[in-house]
Amino acid sequence: MKLLEAVLVALILILPGAWGNEASRTCIFQTLSESDHEFCRGDLEVIYPEVGDVSCAYIPKCHGYRQKLSLEWGKPRVRYPWAKKNKKYVLVMVDPDSPNRANPRHRFWRHWLVTDILGSDLRVGKIRGKVLTSYSRPKPGRYSGYHRYQFRLYRQPAQETIALSSEENNSLSTWDLKDFVEDFELGHPVASTQFLTKNYKD
């Protein structure tokens, strides 16, 4: 009997959540489908408090993570360990699924745009540079399904000053990302990743 009691005590200490309710102990970090996973290239890390690196994953509903993402957490740490220390980079965060993935008439919704990021900062997850669009939390609309939140990292051409037009400054939605990339000769992203989430009330 004493042995059985000792085993039960050990289980309680090792698995503190095992005796909670179903919601508190189930937290599955589901990875993306093969087609969505293909977007993730180059070991770009996107790190939020509590949940950690969300690159190429769904944000789980457990522990209120989706609600915290939309209402509480600030900008994530974005880390790229392969950045060239003395080069500059441009970070873009967009939602290509606004208002929903089936009819994305407002793509790309711009959530964050920072230029002149030093590679030495990027290696340790510090996004310091010229902020052209301040970070805006992901807030998918009710019943709009899952949205992709994409992070694209570009090498900034030497001596290139990057700016948004007055029209772009006045609107975050229906942003022509392709034209922006072509105008400033950014080329292909050196790294990219995304996570998926939906409205926390759904």
C-alpha positions in Angstrom: 0.0 0.0 0.0 2.8 2.4 0.9 4.5 1.7 -2.5 1.2 2.5 -4.3 0.9 5.8 -2.3 4.5 6.7 -3.2 3.9 6.1 -6.9 0.7 8.3 -6.8 2.6 11.1 -5.1 5.4 10.8 -7.6 2.9 11.0 -10.5 1.3 14.1 -9.0 4.7 15.8 -8.7 5.8 14.8 -12.2 2.5 15.5 -14.0 1.0 18.4 -12.2 -1.6 19.0 -15.0 -2.7 15.4 -15.1 -5.4 16.0 -12.5 -6.7 19.2 -14.0 -9.6 19.5 -16.4 -9.4 18.4 -20.0 -8.9 21.9 -21.4 -5.9 22.6 -19.1 -4.0 19.5 -19.9 -4.5 19.3 -23.7 -2.3 21.6 -25.7 -1.4 20.3 -29.1 1.0 22.3 -31.3 -0.2 21.3 -34.7 2.2 21.8 -37.6 1.1 23.2 -40.9 -0.1 21.2 -43.9 2.5 20.3 -46.5 1.4 23.1 -48.9 1.6 25.8 -46.1 4.8 24.3 -44.8 6.5 25.0 -48.1 6.4 28.8 -47.3 8.8 28.2 -44.3 12.4 28.6 -45.4 15.6 29.6 -43.9 15.3 29.0 -40.2 13.5 32.2 -39.3 12.2 32.1 -35.7 9.1 34.0 -34.5 9.0 33.9 -30.7 6.1 35.0 -28.5 6.0 34.9 -24.6 4.8 31.7 -23.0 4.3 29.9 -26.3 7.8 30.2 -27.8 8.7 29.8 -31.4 5.5 29.7 -33.5 7.2 29.3 -36.9 5.3 26.9 -39.2 2.6 26.0 -36.6 -0.9 26.7 -35.6 -1.4 28.8 -32.5 -3.2 26.5 -30.1 -6.4 27.6 -28.3 -5.3 26.2 -25.0 -4.1 28.4 -22.1 -5.7 31.4 -23.9 -2.8 31.6 -26.4 -5.0 32.9 -29.3 -6.6 35.5 -27.0 -3.3 36.7 -25.7 -1.9 36.9 -29.2 -4.7 39.2 -30.2 -5.2 41.2 -27.1 -2.1 41.1 -24.9 1.2 40.1 -26.4 3.3 42.8 -28.1 5.6 42.2 -31.1 7.5 38.9 -31.2 11.2 38.4 -31.1 12.2 37.6 -34.7 15.6 35.8 -34.9 17.6 34.8 -38.0 20.8 33.1 -37.0 22.3 33.2 -40.5 22.1 37.0 -40.9 25.3 38.7 -42.1 26.4 40.9 -39.2 27.2 44.0 -41.2 24.3 43.8 -43.7 20.9 45.4 -43.4 17.6 43.6 -43.7 13.9 44.4 -44.2 11.2 42.6 -42.2 7.6 42.3 -43.5 4.7 40.8 -41.6 1.4 40.4 -43.6 -1.9 38.7 -43.6 -2.7 37.4 -47.1 -6.1 36.1 -46.0 -8.1 39.2 -45.2 -11.0 39.1 -44.8 -10.8 35.3 -45.3 -8.7 32.8 -47.2 -11.5 32.0 -49.7 -11.9 35.6 -50.7 -8.8 37.6 -49.8 -9.9 40.9 -51.3 -7.9 42.9 -48.8 -4.6 41.1 -49.2 -2.0 41.9 -48.2 -2.9 43.4 -44.8 0.3 44.9 -43.4 1.0 44.1 -39.8 4.6 45.2 -39.4 7.3 46.7 -41.6 10.8 47.5 -40.4 13.8 48.4 -42.5 17.5 49.0 -41.8 17.7 46.1 -39.3 21.4 45.2 -38.7 22.3 41.5 -39.2 24.0 41.5 -35.8 20.8 42.4 -34.1 18.8 40.0 -36.2 21.0 37.1 -35.1 19.9 37.6 -31.5 16.3 38.4 -32.1 16.4 42.2 -31.7 14.3 44.0 -34.3 15.8 47.6 -34.3 15.6 49.7 -37.3 13.4 52.2 -39.1 9.7 51.3 -38.3 7.6 52.1 -41.4 4.5 50.3 -40.0 4.2 49.7 -36.2 3.4 46.2 -35.1 -0.3 45.4 -35.2 -1.6 42.3 -33.3 -3.2 39.5 -35.4 -7.0 39.8 -35.0 -8.8 37.6 -37.4 -12.5 38.3 -37.7 -15.2 36.1 -36.2 -16.1 33.1 -38.4 -13.4 33.9 -41.0 -11.5 30.7 -40.4 -7.7 30.4 -40.1 -5.5 33.3 -41.3 -1.9 33.0 -42.3 0.5 35.5 -40.7 3.6 35.6 -42.9 7.0 36.9 -42.1 9.3 37.7 -45.0 12.9 38.8 -44.5 14.8 40.5 -47.3 18.4 41.6 -47.7 18.3 45.4 -48.0 20.4 46.7 -50.9 23.3 48.9 -49.9 22.6 52.6 -49.7 18.9 52.0 -50.5 16.4 54.2 -48.6 13.1 52.5 -48.3 9.8 54.3 -47.7 6.1 53.9 -48.1 4.1 56.3 -50.3 1.5 58.5 -48.6 -1.2 56.3 -50.0 0.4 53.2 -48.5 0.9 55.0 -45.2 -2.9 55.8 -45.1 -4.0 52.2 -45.5 -2.8 48.9 -44.1 -5.0 46.7 -46.4 -4.8 45.7 -50.0 -1.1 46.5 -50.0 0.8 45.6 -53.2 3.7 43.7 -51.7 5.0 42.6 -55.1 5.3 46.3 -56.3 7.0 47.2 -53.0 9.6 44.5 -53.4 10.2 45.4 -57.1 10.4 49.1 -56.5 13.2 48.7 -54.0 14.8 45.7 -55.7 14.6 43.5 -52.7 14.5 40.3 -54.7 13.4 37.0 -53.1 13.2 36.7 -49.3 16.4 35.3 -47.7 14.0 33.6 -45.2 10.3 33.3 -44.6 7.9 31.7 -42.2 4.3 31.8 -41.1 1.9 30.8 -38.4 -1.9 30.2 -38.5 -4.5 31.4 -36.1 -8.2 32.2 -36.0 -10.5 34.4 -33.8 -10.1 33.2 -30.2 -13.9 33.2 -29.7 -14.5 30.7 -32.6 
